[in-house]
Amino acid sequence: MDIMIRTLIQRALVVTGLVDRLQPVGLLALRLYVSSVFFRSGLVKISDWGATLALFHDEYHVPLLPPGVAACVGAFGELAFPVLITLGLMGRFGAAGLFVVNAMAVISYPQLFGFDCPAGLHMHFFWGAILLALAVFGPGGLSLDALVLRRMGLGGPRTPAPAAAAAGH
């Protein structure tokens, strides 16, 4: 019975090892998706600055910041942090920064909670979850962060391959 369980665990480790190899691609896909959403929003903001200022003055109520400052900070965050996230350069910092921008968007626009269709609010929660995951786990192996760390010899400890770990190597 022990041999059968051990064999089953070894096979499961091989499968999870194969899935682990897809992690950098999955993290890159998440980075590209969430970055594109916010970067496009930032482009809309700067394409008609007068309308953006009017929205921040009349609709969005960012705590502690005057509307003009909030508009500048929001546009900057939506344009700068996605670039960092896309490149995976200071990826955790970029993800945490954009997480704050996303949270401020939800907090400053309470009408999101009153719409009959909650999809807008749900999308902000979805984006927030992606950004939180990127802030916690980092941008992954397909990033400038990983490249810089490898070049500096600071890539961190490598985990053993699943088959070697199961065999006791």
mmCIF file of the C-alpha atoms, coordinates in Angstrom:
data_MODEL
# 
_entry.id   MODEL 
# 
loop_
_atom_site.group_PDB 
_atom_site.id 
_atom_site.type_symbol 
_atom_site.label_atom_id 
_atom_site.label_alt_id 
_atom_site.label_comp_id 
_atom_site.label_asym_id 
_atom_site.label_entity_id 
_atom_site.label_seq_id 
_atom_site.pdbx_PDB_ins_code 
_atom_site.Cartn_x 
_atom_site.Cartn_y 
_atom_site.Cartn_z 
_atom_site.occupancy 
_atom_site.B_iso_or_equiv 
_atom_site.pdbx_formal_charge 
_atom_site.auth_seq_id 
_atom_site.auth_comp_id 
_atom_site.auth_asym_id 
_atom_site.auth_atom_id 
_atom_site.pdbx_PDB_model_num 
ATOM 1   C CA . MET A 1 1   ? 0.000   0.000  0.000   1.00 0.00 ? 1   MET A CA 1 
ATOM 2   C CA . ASP A 1 2   ? 2.843   2.407  0.833   1.00 0.00 ? 2   ASP A CA 1 
ATOM 3   C CA . ILE A 1 3   ? 4.447   1.786  -2.570  1.00 0.00 ? 3   ILE A CA 1 
ATOM 4   C CA . MET A 1 4   ? 1.182   2.541  -4.346  1.00 0.00 ? 4   MET A CA 1 
ATOM 5   C CA . ILE A 1 5   ? 0.728   5.813  -2.423  1.00 0.00 ? 5   ILE A CA 1 
ATOM 6   C CA . ARG A 1 6   ? 4.351   6.760  -3.006  1.00 0.00 ? 6   ARG A CA 1 
ATOM 7   C CA . THR A 1 7   ? 3.998   6.082  -6.748  1.00 0.00 ? 7   THR A CA 1 
ATOM 8   C CA . LEU A 1 8   ? 0.803   8.138  -6.883  1.00 0.00 ? 8   LEU A CA 1 
ATOM 9   C CA . ILE A 1 9   ? 2.503   11.038 -5.092  1.00 0.00 ? 9   ILE A CA 1 
ATOM 10  C CA . GLN A 1 10  ? 5.510   10.832 -7.439  1.00 0.00 ? 10  GLN A CA 1 
ATOM 11  C CA . ARG A 1 11  ? 3.238   10.986 -10.490 1.00 0.00 ? 11  ARG A CA 1 
ATOM 12  C CA . ALA A 1 12  ? 1.323   13.909 -9.013  1.00 0.00 ? 12  ALA A CA 1 
ATOM 13  C CA . LEU A 1 13  ? 4.608   15.733 -8.403  1.00 0.00 ? 13  LEU A CA 1 
ATOM 14  C CA . VAL A 1 14  ? 5.601   15.232 -12.037 1.00 0.00 ? 14  VAL A CA 1 
ATOM 15  C CA . VAL A 1 15  ? 2.283   16.712 -13.204 1.00 0.00 ? 15  VAL A CA 1 
ATOM 16  C CA . THR A 1 16  ? 2.505   19.659 -10.809 1.00 0.00 ? 16  THR A CA 1 
ATOM 17  C CA . GLY A 1 17  ? 6.096   20.217 -11.941 1.00 0.00 ? 17  GLY A CA 1 
ATOM 18  C CA . LEU A 1 18  ? 4.876   20.524 -15.514 1.00 0.00 ? 18  LEU A CA 1 
ATOM 19  C CA . VAL A 1 19  ? 2.178   22.980 -14.449 1.00 0.00 ? 19  VAL A CA 1 
ATOM 20  C CA . ASP A 1 20  ? 4.765   24.959 -12.447 1.00 0.00 ? 20  ASP A CA 1 
ATOM 21  C CA . ARG A 1 21  ? 6.713   25.497 -15.657 1.00 0.00 ? 21  ARG A CA 1 
ATOM 22  C CA . LEU A 1 22  ? 3.712   27.430 -17.017 1.00 0.00 ? 22  LEU A CA 1 
ATOM 23  C CA . GLN A 1 23  ? 3.722   29.846 -14.073 1.00 0.00 ? 23  GLN A CA 1 
ATOM 24  C CA . PRO A 1 24  ? 5.939   32.492 -15.726 1.00 0.00 ? 24  PRO A CA 1 
ATOM 25  C CA . VAL A 1 25  ? 3.686   32.521 -18.804 1.00 0.00 ? 25  VAL A CA 1 
ATOM 26  C CA . GLY A 1 26  ? 0.565   32.787 -16.645 1.00 0.00 ? 26  GLY A CA 1 
ATOM 27  C CA . LEU A 1 27  ? 2.016   35.660 -14.625 1.00 0.00 ? 27  LEU A CA 1 
ATOM 28  C CA . LEU A 1 28  ? 3.047   37.428 -17.845 1.00 0.00 ? 28  LEU A CA 1 
ATOM 29  C CA . ALA A 1 29  ? -0.493  37.058 -19.207 1.00 0.00 ? 29  ALA A CA 1 
ATOM 30  C CA . LEU A 1 30  ? -1.957  38.528 -16.014 1.00 0.00 ? 30  LEU A CA 1 
ATOM 31  C CA . ARG A 1 31  ? 0.556   41.397 -16.110 1.00 0.00 ? 31  ARG A CA 1 
ATOM 32  C CA . LEU A 1 32  ? -0.252  42.220 -19.739 1.00 0.00 ? 32  LEU A CA 1 
ATOM 33  C CA . TYR A 1 33  ? -4.007  42.034 -19.206 1.00 0.00 ? 33  TYR A CA 1 
ATOM 34  C CA . VAL A 1 34  ? -4.262  44.203 -16.104 1.00 0.00 ? 34  VAL A CA 1 
ATOM 35  C CA . SER A 1 35  ? -1.695  46.687 -17.409 1.00 0.00 ? 35  SER A CA 1 
ATOM 36  C CA . SER A 1 36  ? -3.584  47.183 -20.663 1.00 0.00 ? 36  SER A CA 1 
ATOM 37  C CA . VAL A 1 37  ? -6.830  47.920 -18.806 1.00 0.00 ? 37  VAL A CA 1 
ATOM 38  C CA . PHE A 1 38  ? -5.335  50.666 -16.664 1.00 0.00 ? 38  PHE A CA 1 
ATOM 39  C CA . PHE A 1 39  ? -2.975  52.090 -19.291 1.00 0.00 ? 39  PHE A CA 1 
ATOM 40  C CA . ARG A 1 40  ? -5.891  52.578 -21.705 1.00 0.00 ? 40  ARG A CA 1 
ATOM 41  C CA . SER A 1 41  ? -7.822  54.297 -18.931 1.00 0.00 ? 41  SER A CA 1 
ATOM 42  C CA . GLY A 1 42  ? -4.866  56.622 -18.371 1.00 0.00 ? 42  GLY A CA 1 
ATOM 43  C CA . LEU A 1 43  ? -4.719  57.425 -22.078 1.00 0.00 ? 43  LEU A CA 1 
ATOM 44  C CA . VAL A 1 44  ? -8.409  58.345 -22.032 1.00 0.00 ? 44  VAL A CA 1 
ATOM 45  C CA . LYS A 1 45  ? -7.771  60.644 -19.083 1.00 0.00 ? 45  LYS A CA 1 
ATOM 46  C CA . ILE A 1 46  ? -4.987  62.588 -20.812 1.00 0.00 ? 46  ILE A CA 1 
ATOM 47  C CA . SER A 1 47  ? -6.748  62.658 -24.206 1.00 0.00 ? 47  SER A CA 1 
ATOM 48  C CA . ASP A 1 48  ? -9.349  65.096 -22.837 1.00 0.00 ? 48  ASP A CA 1 
ATOM 49  C CA . TRP A 1 49  ? -7.883  66.716 -19.765 1.00 0.00 ? 49  TRP A CA 1 
ATOM 50  C CA . GLY A 1 50  ? -10.788 69.133 -19.381 1.00 0.00 ? 50  GLY A CA 1 
ATOM 51  C CA . ALA A 1 51  ? -13.283 66.282 -19.164 1.00 0.00 ? 51  ALA A CA 1 
ATOM 52  C CA . THR A 1 52  ? -11.006 64.459 -16.732 1.00 0.00 ? 52  THR A CA 1 
ATOM 53  C CA . LEU A 1 53  ? -10.815 67.488 -14.456 1.00 0.00 ? 53  LEU A CA 1 
ATOM 54  C CA . ALA A 1 54  ? -14.606 67.878 -14.640 1.00 0.00 ? 54  ALA A CA 1 
ATOM 55  C CA . LEU A 1 55  ? -15.078 64.220 -13.642 1.00 0.00 ? 55  LEU A CA 1 
ATOM 56  C CA . PHE A 1 56  ? -12.713 64.542 -10.708 1.00 0.00 ? 56  PHE A CA 1 
ATOM 57  C CA . HIS A 1 57  ? -14.434 67.750 -9.643  1.00 0.00 ? 57  HIS A CA 1 
ATOM 58  C CA . ASP A 1 58  ? -18.049 66.600 -10.049 1.00 0.00 ? 58  ASP A CA 1 
ATOM 59  C CA . GLU A 1 59  ? -18.163 62.787 -9.889  1.00 0.00 ? 59  GLU A CA 1 
ATOM 60  C CA . TYR A 1 60  ? -15.078 61.316 -8.252  1.00 0.00 ? 60  TYR A CA 1 
ATOM 61  C CA . HIS A 1 61  ? -14.468 62.244 -4.652  1.00 0.00 ? 61  HIS A CA 1 
ATOM 62  C CA . VAL A 1 62  ? -10.942 61.174 -3.786  1.00 0.00 ? 62  VAL A CA 1 
ATOM 63  C CA . PRO A 1 63  ? -10.360 61.470 -0.032  1.00 0.00 ? 63  PRO A CA 1 
ATOM 64  C CA . LEU A 1 64  ? -7.833  64.073 1.148   1.00 0.00 ? 64  LEU A CA 1 
ATOM 65  C CA . LEU A 1 65  ? -6.851  65.334 -2.313  1.00 0.00 ? 65  LEU A CA 1 
ATOM 66  C CA . PRO A 1 66  ? -8.134  68.334 -4.252  1.00 0.00 ? 66  PRO A CA 1 
ATOM 67  C CA . PRO A 1 67  ? -9.734  67.296 -7.584  1.00 0.00 ? 67  PRO A CA 1 
ATOM 68  C CA . GLY A 1 68  ? -6.901  68.637 -9.763  1.00 0.00 ? 68  GLY A CA 1 
ATOM 69  C CA . VAL A 1 69  ? -4.233  66.847 -7.746  1.00 0.00 ? 69  VAL A CA 1 
ATOM 70  C CA . ALA A 1 70  ? -6.287  63.648 -7.669  1.00 0.00 ? 70  ALA A CA 1 
ATOM 71  C CA . ALA A 1 71  ? -6.664  63.775 -11.466 1.00 0.00 ? 71  ALA A CA 1 
ATOM 72  C CA . CYS A 1 72  ? -2.890  64.178 -11.920 1.00 0.00 ? 72  CYS A CA 1 
ATOM 73  C CA . VAL A 1 73  ? -2.071  61.409 -9.455  1.00 0.00 ? 73  VAL A CA 1 
ATOM 74  C CA . GLY A 1 74  ? -4.675  59.079 -10.976 1.00 0.00 ? 74  GLY A CA 1 
ATOM 75  C CA . ALA A 1 75  ? -3.507  59.670 -14.542 1.00 0.00 ? 75  ALA A CA 1 
ATOM 76  C CA . PHE A 1 76  ? 0.135   59.256 -13.516 1.00 0.00 ? 76  PHE A CA 1 
ATOM 77  C CA . GLY A 1 77  ? -0.651  56.004 -11.691 1.00 0.00 ? 77  GLY A CA 1 
ATOM 78  C CA . GLU A 1 78  ? -2.622  54.614 -14.620 1.00 0.00 ? 78  GLU A CA 1 
ATOM 79  C CA . LEU A 1 79  ? 0.181   55.426 -17.053 1.00 0.00 ? 79  LEU A CA 1 
ATOM 80  C CA . ALA A 1 80  ? 3.347   54.724 -15.019 1.00 0.00 ? 80  ALA A CA 1 
ATOM 81  C CA . PHE A 1 81  ? 2.520   51.616 -12.961 1.00 0.00 ? 81  PHE A CA 1 
ATOM 82  C CA . PRO A 1 82  ? 1.265   49.577 -15.960 1.00 0.00 ? 82  PRO A CA 1 
ATOM 83  C CA . VAL A 1 83  ? 4.597   50.152 -17.719 1.00 0.00 ? 83  VAL A CA 1 
ATOM 84  C CA . LEU A 1 84  ? 6.469   48.790 -14.695 1.00 0.00 ? 84  LEU A CA 1 
ATOM 85  C CA . ILE A 1 85  ? 4.102   45.828 -14.461 1.00 0.00 ? 85  ILE A CA 1 
ATOM 86  C CA . THR A 1 86  ? 4.305   45.042 -18.190 1.00 0.00 ? 86  THR A CA 1 
ATOM 87  C CA . LEU A 1 87  ? 8.104   45.060 -18.145 1.00 0.00 ? 87  LEU A CA 1 
ATOM 88  C CA . GLY A 1 88  ? 8.245   43.279 -14.801 1.00 0.00 ? 88  GLY A CA 1 
ATOM 89  C CA . LEU A 1 89  ? 10.559  46.031 -13.597 1.00 0.00 ? 89  LEU A CA 1 
ATOM 90  C CA . MET A 1 90  ? 9.986   46.704 -9.900  1.00 0.00 ? 90  MET A CA 1 
ATOM 91  C CA . GLY A 1 91  ? 6.973   44.504 -10.550 1.00 0.00 ? 91  GLY A CA 1 
ATOM 92  C CA . ARG A 1 92  ? 5.801   44.203 -6.964  1.00 0.00 ? 92  ARG A CA 1 
ATOM 93  C CA . PHE A 1 93  ? 6.052   47.958 -6.469  1.00 0.00 ? 93  PHE A CA 1 
ATOM 94  C CA . GLY A 1 94  ? 4.113   48.599 -9.687  1.00 0.00 ? 94  GLY A CA 1 
ATOM 95  C CA . ALA A 1 95  ? 1.416   46.096 -8.757  1.00 0.00 ? 95  ALA A CA 1 
ATOM 96  C CA . ALA A 1 96  ? 1.062   47.519 -5.245  1.00 0.00 ? 96  ALA A CA 1 
ATOM 97  C CA . GLY A 1 97  ? 0.892   51.058 -6.633  1.00 0.00 ? 97  GLY A CA 1 
ATOM 98  C CA . LEU A 1 98  ? -1.762  50.149 -9.179  1.00 0.00 ? 98  LEU A CA 1 
ATOM 99  C CA . PHE A 1 99  ? -3.655  48.252 -6.477  1.00 0.00 ? 99  PHE A CA 1 
ATOM 100 C CA . VAL A 1 100 ? -3.874  51.535 -4.540  1.00 0.00 ? 100 VAL A CA 1 
ATOM 101 C CA . VAL A 1 101 ? -5.010  53.401 -7.682  1.00 0.00 ? 101 VAL A CA 1 
ATOM 102 C CA . ASN A 1 102 ? -7.701  50.751 -8.220  1.00 0.00 ? 102 ASN A CA 1 
ATOM 103 C CA . ALA A 1 103 ? -8.818  50.938 -4.583  1.00 0.00 ? 103 ALA A CA 1 
ATOM 104 C CA . MET A 1 104 ? -9.022  54.750 -4.788  1.00 0.00 ? 104 MET A CA 1 
ATOM 105 C CA . ALA A 1 105 ? -11.134 54.438 -7.939  1.00 0.00 ? 105 ALA A CA 1 
ATOM 106 C CA . VAL A 1 106 ? -13.645 52.298 -6.061  1.00 0.00 ? 106 VAL A CA 1 
ATOM 107 C CA . ILE A 1 107 ? -13.599 54.445 -2.921  1.00 0.00 ? 107 ILE A CA 1 
ATOM 108 C CA . SER A 1 108 ? -13.888 57.730 -4.791  1.00 0.00 ? 108 SER A CA 1 
ATOM 109 C CA . TYR A 1 109 ? -16.815 56.665 -6.979  1.00 0.00 ? 109 TYR A CA 1 
ATOM 110 C CA . PRO A 1 110 ? -19.475 55.344 -4.588  1.00 0.00 ? 110 PRO A CA 1 
ATOM 111 C CA . GLN A 1 111 ? -22.013 55.192 -7.432  1.00 0.00 ? 111 GLN A CA 1 
ATOM 112 C CA . LEU A 1 112 ? -20.346 51.894 -8.393  1.00 0.00 ? 112 LEU A CA 1 
ATOM 113 C CA . PHE A 1 113 ? -22.174 50.324 -5.455  1.00 0.00 ? 113 PHE A CA 1 
ATOM 114 C CA . GLY A 1 114 ? -25.579 51.563 -6.589  1.00 0.00 ? 114 GLY A CA 1 
ATOM 115 C CA . PHE A 1 115 ? -25.663 50.422 -10.217 1.00 0.00 ? 115 PHE A CA 1 
ATOM 116 C CA . ASP A 1 116 ? -28.231 47.807 -11.166 1.00 0.00 ? 116 ASP A CA 1 
ATOM 117 C CA . CYS A 1 117 ? -25.480 45.971 -13.010 1.00 0.00 ? 117 CYS A CA 1 
ATOM 118 C CA . PRO A 1 118 ? -22.633 45.239 -10.574 1.00 0.00 ? 118 PRO A CA 1 
ATOM 119 C CA . ALA A 1 119 ? -20.187 44.250 -13.342 1.00 0.00 ? 119 ALA A CA 1 
ATOM 120 C CA . GLY A 1 120 ? -18.164 47.465 -12.980 1.00 0.00 ? 120 GLY A CA 1 
ATOM 121 C CA . LEU A 1 121 ? -17.596 46.888 -9.290  1.00 0.00 ? 121 LEU A CA 1 
ATOM 122 C CA . HIS A 1 122 ? -16.859 43.207 -9.858  1.00 0.00 ? 122 HIS A CA 1 
ATOM 123 C CA . MET A 1 123 ? -14.242 44.086 -12.472 1.00 0.00 ? 123 MET A CA 1 
ATOM 124 C CA . HIS A 1 124 ? -12.471 46.370 -9.983  1.00 0.00 ? 124 HIS A CA 1 
ATOM 125 C CA . PHE A 1 125 ? -12.434 43.500 -7.473  1.00 0.00 ? 125 PHE A CA 1 
ATOM 126 C CA . PHE A 1 126 ? -11.106 41.156 -10.179 1.00 0.00 ? 126 PHE A CA 1 
ATOM 127 C CA . TRP A 1 127 ? -8.348  43.601 -11.158 1.00 0.00 ? 127 TRP A CA 1 
ATOM 128 C CA . GLY A 1 128 ? -7.565  44.139 -7.485  1.00 0.00 ? 128 GLY A CA 1 
ATOM 129 C CA . ALA A 1 129 ? -7.181  40.389 -6.969  1.00 0.00 ? 129 ALA A CA 1 
ATOM 130 C CA . ILE A 1 130 ? -4.785  40.140 -9.929  1.00 0.00 ? 130 ILE A CA 1 
ATOM 131 C CA . LEU A 1 131 ? -2.760  43.104 -8.668  1.00 0.00 ? 131 LEU A CA 1 
ATOM 132 C CA . LEU A 1 132 ? -2.646  41.687 -5.148  1.00 0.00 ? 132 LEU A CA 1 
ATOM 133 C CA . ALA A 1 133 ? -1.409  38.347 -6.506  1.00 0.00 ? 133 ALA A CA 1 
ATOM 134 C CA . LEU A 1 134 ? 1.293   40.109 -8.546  1.00 0.00 ? 134 LEU A CA 1 
ATOM 135 C CA . ALA A 1 135 ? 2.334   42.164 -5.511  1.00 0.00 ? 135 ALA A CA 1 
ATOM 136 C CA . VAL A 1 136 ? 2.589   39.024 -3.344  1.00 0.00 ? 136 VAL A CA 1 
ATOM 137 C CA . PHE A 1 137 ? 4.121   36.578 -5.840  1.00 0.00 ? 137 PHE A CA 1 
ATOM 138 C CA . GLY A 1 138 ? 6.083   39.028 -8.001  1.00 0.00 ? 138 GLY A CA 1 
ATOM 139 C CA . PRO A 1 139 ? 6.155   39.355 -11.769 1.00 0.00 ? 139 PRO A CA 1 
ATOM 140 C CA . GLY A 1 140 ? 7.557   35.882 -12.412 1.00 0.00 ? 140 GLY A CA 1 
ATOM 141 C CA . GLY A 1 141 ? 10.437  34.519 -14.437 1.00 0.00 ? 141 GLY A CA 1 
ATOM 142 C CA . LEU A 1 142 ? 9.588   36.381 -17.655 1.00 0.00 ? 142 LEU A CA 1 
ATOM 143 C CA . SER A 1 143 ? 10.384  39.802 -16.228 1.00 0.00 ? 143 SER A CA 1 
ATOM 144 C CA . LEU A 1 144 ? 13.160  42.331 -16.039 1.00 0.00 ? 144 LEU A CA 1 
ATOM 145 C CA . ASP A 1 145 ? 13.232  41.804 -12.272 1.00 0.00 ? 145 ASP A CA 1 
ATOM 146 C CA . ALA A 1 146 ? 14.127  38.133 -12.794 1.00 0.00 ? 146 ALA A CA 1 
ATOM 147 C CA . LEU A 1 147 ? 16.695  39.018 -15.469 1.00 0.00 ? 147 LEU A CA 1 
ATOM 148 C CA . VAL A 1 148 ? 18.401  41.598 -13.259 1.00 0.00 ? 148 VAL A CA 1 
ATOM 149 C CA . LEU A 1 149 ? 18.481  39.231 -10.295 1.00 0.00 ? 149 LEU A CA 1 
ATOM 150 C CA . ARG A 1 150 ? 19.936  36.430 -12.435 1.00 0.00 ? 150 ARG A CA 1 
ATOM 151 C CA . ARG A 1 151 ? 22.604  38.760 -13.835 1.00 0.00 ? 151 ARG A CA 1 
ATOM 152 C CA . MET A 1 152 ? 23.529  39.845 -10.320 1.00 0.00 ? 152 MET A CA 1 
ATOM 153 C CA . GLY A 1 153 ? 23.679  36.255 -9.127  1.00 0.00 ? 153 GLY A CA 1 
ATOM 154 C CA . LEU A 1 154 ? 20.785  36.890 -6.756  1.00 0.00 ? 154 LEU A CA 1 
ATOM 155 C CA . GLY A 1 155 ? 18.203  34.660 -8.420  1.00 0.00 ? 155 GLY A CA 1 
ATOM 156 C CA . GLY A 1 156 ? 17.408  33.014 -5.096  1.00 0.00 ? 156 GLY A CA 1 
ATOM 157 C CA . PRO A 1 157 ? 17.394  29.358 -4.160  1.00 0.00 ? 157 PRO A CA 1 
ATOM 158 C CA . ARG A 1 158 ? 16.074  26.995 -6.771  1.00 0.00 ? 158 ARG A CA 1 
ATOM 159 C CA . THR A 1 159 ? 13.564  24.418 -5.674  1.00 0.00 ? 159 THR A CA 1 
ATOM 160 C CA . PRO A 1 160 ? 14.455  20.876 -6.658  1.00 0.00 ? 160 PRO A CA 1 
ATOM 161 C CA . ALA A 1 161 ? 12.620  19.286 -9.543  1.00 0.00 ? 161 ALA A CA 1 
ATOM 162 C CA . PRO A 1 162 ? 9.567   17.343 -8.355  1.00 0.00 ? 162 PRO A CA 1 
ATOM 163 C CA . ALA A 1 163 ? 10.887  13.967 -9.521  1.00 0.00 ? 163 ALA A CA 1 
ATOM 164 C CA . ALA A 1 164 ? 14.220  14.527 -7.739  1.00 0.00 ? 164 ALA A CA 1 
ATOM 165 C CA . ALA A 1 165 ? 12.463  15.671 -4.575  1.00 0.00 ? 165 ALA A CA 1 
ATOM 166 C CA . ALA A 1 166 ? 10.217  12.618 -4.595  1.00 0.00 ? 166 ALA A CA 1 
ATOM 167 C CA . ALA A 1 167 ? 13.190  10.309 -5.121  1.00 0.00 ? 167 ALA A CA 1 
ATOM 168 C CA . GLY A 1 168 ? 14.974  11.886 -2.143  1.00 0.00 ? 168 GLY A CA 1 
ATOM 169 C CA . HIS A 1 169 ? 17.725  13.647 -4.136  1.00 0.00 ? 169 HIS A CA 1 
# 
